[in-house]
Each structure stands twice: as C-alpha cells, then as structure tokens.
Amino acid sequence: MSFTYDTEVALASAAALINSAKDDVDPLDTLEGLDRFLEEQRFSGSRTHTEAELDAVRALRAELEVLWFADEDDAVALVNAILRRANALPQLVRHDEWDWHLHATAPEAPLEERMATEAAMALADVIRGHELDRLRSCAAEDCDGVVLDLSRNRSKRFCDMGNCANRTHVKAYRARKARSA
C-alpha cells in the first residue's frame, strides 16, 4: 500500500523524532537542537522557543514510541486520545512548497500539539490500511531505533539513524569468512 506524500512525511518525521532519543547525544537536549530538528523535518507554524516547548516535544517523543509498537486496539486508543487532546479539525491547506494536504490544527497551535496531530493523522492512515506491521524496530542487534518500512516488498529491516545495515552485513560477512577459513 502506498500512502499520500503528507502521510509518508509525517510518518518519517515521527520516526525521526523517536530515533532522536537513540543518538549518543540527544539532539533535543537544547532549544537550538530542536530548531535544527524542526528545520530538517521542514516543520512550520508558530513557536514559543521555550524550555516548556522543548519538554513537551520530548514527552511527545516518548508517547509516539509507545504508539509505534502498540497493537491495533491500543494504537487506535492512543491516536484518538491525541486527536481529542488537540481538538483536531482536519482541513485542506497548501503552504510553502507543499501542495494540498491535511492539517488538523491551526498553525498557531502549540508545536507539540501540531507535531502530535500530524503523527496521529498519519498513523490513523496506517491503522485504517491495516499496515501497522510497517512500523518496527531496527534489526541490528546493537540498535533500538525504529524503522518505517515504506518499501513495496516490506523488506526494510534497518533504521535510518546510522549505518546499522552496513555494520550488520559486514559482521555477517566476517563471521562467514571466519567459518570458512
């Protein structure tokens, strides 16, 4: 199943937010780090640039990680809770370089509310499409990052945080060479 471009972007952004906690140095330790993260993820709308905003985004990160691994019934409950909390009112918008897509909060809503709602709307599409198995953990033994598998054949196994795939393949290659020697 393919998702709309705004759903894929929101899912990728949610995965990046969750994985930001897995880095050796948390990029969300500072307001400047949050600024960089939001710029990389091309997030728009109002900001307070306060520690409270940063704390709320970090709390959202933990909430989304729980949702990422939830079964369908729990995922539905969590998505609905996020949408209720935000008083979500879906509407079509076009801004910046984006064509028509859905927003469910106003641009002046608090940052964490906009981020949560976008993730929840995207995850609602995943749930409705019975595609929760596309949300998984990185297959590398030494990584606890999350994976968003949008591949046609559902074959993505490693996260986008670093070189987990390469590291795992090199380790397996060396093990095969050692056994054959």
C-alpha positions as CSV (number, residue, x, y, z in Angstrom):
1,M,0.0,0.0,0.0
2,S,1.3,3.5,-0.7
3,F,0.3,6.4,1.4
4,T,-0.1,10.0,0.4
5,Y,3.0,12.1,0.4
6,D,2.0,14.1,3.5
7,T,1.3,10.8,5.4
8,E,4.7,9.5,4.4
9,V,6.4,12.7,5.5
10,A,4.6,12.8,8.8
11,L,5.4,9.1,9.5
12,A,9.1,9.7,8.6
13,S,9.1,12.8,10.9
14,A,7.6,10.7,13.7
15,A,10.3,8.0,13.2
16,A,13.0,10.7,13.2
17,L,11.6,12.2,16.4
18,I,11.5,8.8,18.2
19,N,15.0,7.9,16.9
20,S,16.4,11.3,18.1
21,A,16.3,9.8,21.6
22,K,18.6,6.9,20.4
23,D,21.5,9.1,19.4
24,D,24.6,9.2,21.5
25,V,24.0,12.9,22.0
26,D,20.3,13.8,22.2
27,P,19.7,16.5,19.6
28,L,16.7,17.6,21.6
29,D,18.8,18.5,24.7
30,T,18.7,22.2,23.7
31,L,16.4,24.6,22.1
32,E,19.0,25.0,19.3
33,G,18.8,21.2,18.7
34,L,15.0,21.4,18.5
35,D,15.4,24.3,16.0
36,R,17.7,22.1,13.8
37,F,15.4,19.1,14.1
38,L,12.4,21.1,13.0
39,E,14.3,22.6,10.1
40,E,15.5,19.2,9.0
41,Q,11.9,17.9,9.2
42,R,10.6,21.1,7.5
43,F,8.1,21.8,10.3
44,S,6.3,25.1,10.0
45,G,4.0,27.2,12.2
46,S,4.3,29.2,15.4
47,R,6.9,28.5,18.1
48,T,7.4,29.7,21.6
49,H,11.1,28.8,21.7
50,T,10.8,28.0,25.4
51,E,12.1,25.1,27.6
52,A,8.4,24.2,28.1
53,E,8.0,23.7,24.4
54,L,11.2,21.5,24.3
55,D,10.0,19.4,27.2
56,A,6.6,18.9,25.5
57,V,8.3,17.7,22.3
58,R,10.4,15.3,24.3
59,A,7.3,14.0,26.1
60,L,5.6,13.6,22.7
61,R,8.7,11.6,21.5
62,A,8.1,9.0,24.3
63,E,4.4,8.9,23.6
64,L,4.9,8.2,19.9
65,E,7.4,5.4,20.7
66,V,4.7,3.7,22.7
67,L,2.3,4.2,19.9
68,W,4.8,2.9,17.3
69,F,4.8,-0.6,19.0
70,A,1.2,-0.7,20.1
71,D,-1.2,-3.4,18.8
72,E,-4.1,-2.2,16.7
73,D,-6.6,-1.6,19.5
74,D,-4.1,0.3,21.7
75,A,-2.9,2.3,18.7
76,V,-6.4,3.3,17.9
77,A,-7.0,4.4,21.5
78,L,-3.7,6.4,21.6
79,V,-4.4,8.1,18.2
80,N,-7.9,9.0,19.2
81,A,-6.5,10.4,22.5
82,I,-4.0,12.6,20.7
83,L,-6.7,13.9,18.2
84,R,-9.1,14.6,21.1
85,R,-6.5,16.4,23.1
86,A,-5.7,18.7,20.1
87,N,-9.4,19.3,19.3
88,A,-8.4,18.2,15.8
89,L,-10.4,19.6,12.9
90,P,-9.0,18.3,9.7
91,Q,-8.8,20.8,6.8
92,L,-7.0,21.0,3.5
93,V,-4.2,23.5,3.3
94,R,-1.4,24.5,0.9
95,H,1.7,26.3,2.1
96,D,5.4,26.7,1.4
97,E,6.4,24.1,-1.3
98,W,3.6,21.7,-0.2
99,D,0.6,21.1,-2.4
100,W,-2.8,20.3,-0.9
101,H,-2.6,18.2,2.2
102,L,-4.4,17.8,5.6
103,H,-3.7,19.7,8.7
104,A,-5.8,19.1,11.8
105,T,-4.6,22.0,13.9
106,A,-4.2,25.7,13.3
107,P,-0.6,27.0,12.5
108,E,-0.7,28.9,15.8
109,A,-1.4,25.8,17.9
110,P,1.4,24.8,20.3
111,L,4.3,23.0,18.5
112,E,3.9,19.7,20.3
113,E,0.2,19.7,19.5
114,R,0.8,20.2,15.8
115,M,3.5,17.5,15.8
116,A,1.4,15.1,17.7
117,T,-1.7,15.7,15.5
118,E,0.3,15.2,12.3
119,A,1.7,12.0,13.5
120,A,-1.7,10.8,14.8
121,M,-3.3,11.6,11.4
122,A,-0.6,9.7,9.6
123,L,-0.9,6.8,12.0
124,A,-4.6,6.8,11.5
125,D,-4.0,6.1,7.8
126,V,-1.6,3.3,8.8
127,I,-4.2,1.7,11.0
128,R,-7.0,2.1,8.5
129,G,-4.9,0.4,5.9
130,H,-4.0,-2.4,8.3
131,E,-0.3,-1.6,7.8
132,L,0.9,-1.4,11.4
133,D,3.5,-4.1,10.5
134,R,5.3,-1.4,8.6
135,L,6.3,0.2,11.9
136,R,9.0,-1.9,13.6
137,S,12.4,-2.0,15.4
138,C,15.8,-1.9,13.8
139,A,17.1,-5.4,13.1
140,A,20.6,-4.5,14.2
141,E,21.4,-6.2,17.5
142,D,23.1,-3.1,18.9
143,C,20.4,-0.6,17.9
144,D,17.0,0.2,19.4
145,G,15.9,2.6,16.7
146,V,12.6,2.4,14.9
147,V,12.0,1.6,11.3
148,L,9.4,2.9,8.9
149,D,9.1,0.4,6.1
150,L,7.6,2.0,3.0
151,S,9.1,-0.4,0.6
152,R,6.9,-2.2,-1.8
153,N,8.0,-5.7,-0.7
154,R,8.1,-4.8,3.1
155,S,11.8,-5.7,3.2
156,K,13.3,-2.7,5.1
157,R,14.9,-4.0,8.3
158,F,17.3,-1.3,9.5
159,C,16.8,2.3,10.8
160,D,18.0,5.4,9.1
161,M,20.0,6.6,12.1
162,G,23.4,5.5,11.0
163,N,25.0,2.6,9.3
164,C,23.1,-0.3,11.0
165,A,22.6,-2.2,7.8
166,N,26.2,-1.9,6.7
167,R,27.6,-2.8,10.2
168,T,25.3,-5.9,10.4
169,H,26.2,-7.0,6.9
170,V,30.0,-6.6,7.5
171,K,29.7,-8.5,10.8
172,A,27.9,-11.4,9.0
173,Y,30.4,-11.4,6.2
174,R,33.3,-11.6,8.6
175,A,31.6,-14.4,10.5
176,R,31.2,-16.4,7.2
177,K,34.8,-15.8,6.3
178,A,36.0,-16.9,9.7
179,R,33.9,-20.1,9.5
180,S,35.2,-20.9,6.0
181,A,38.9,-20.3,7.0
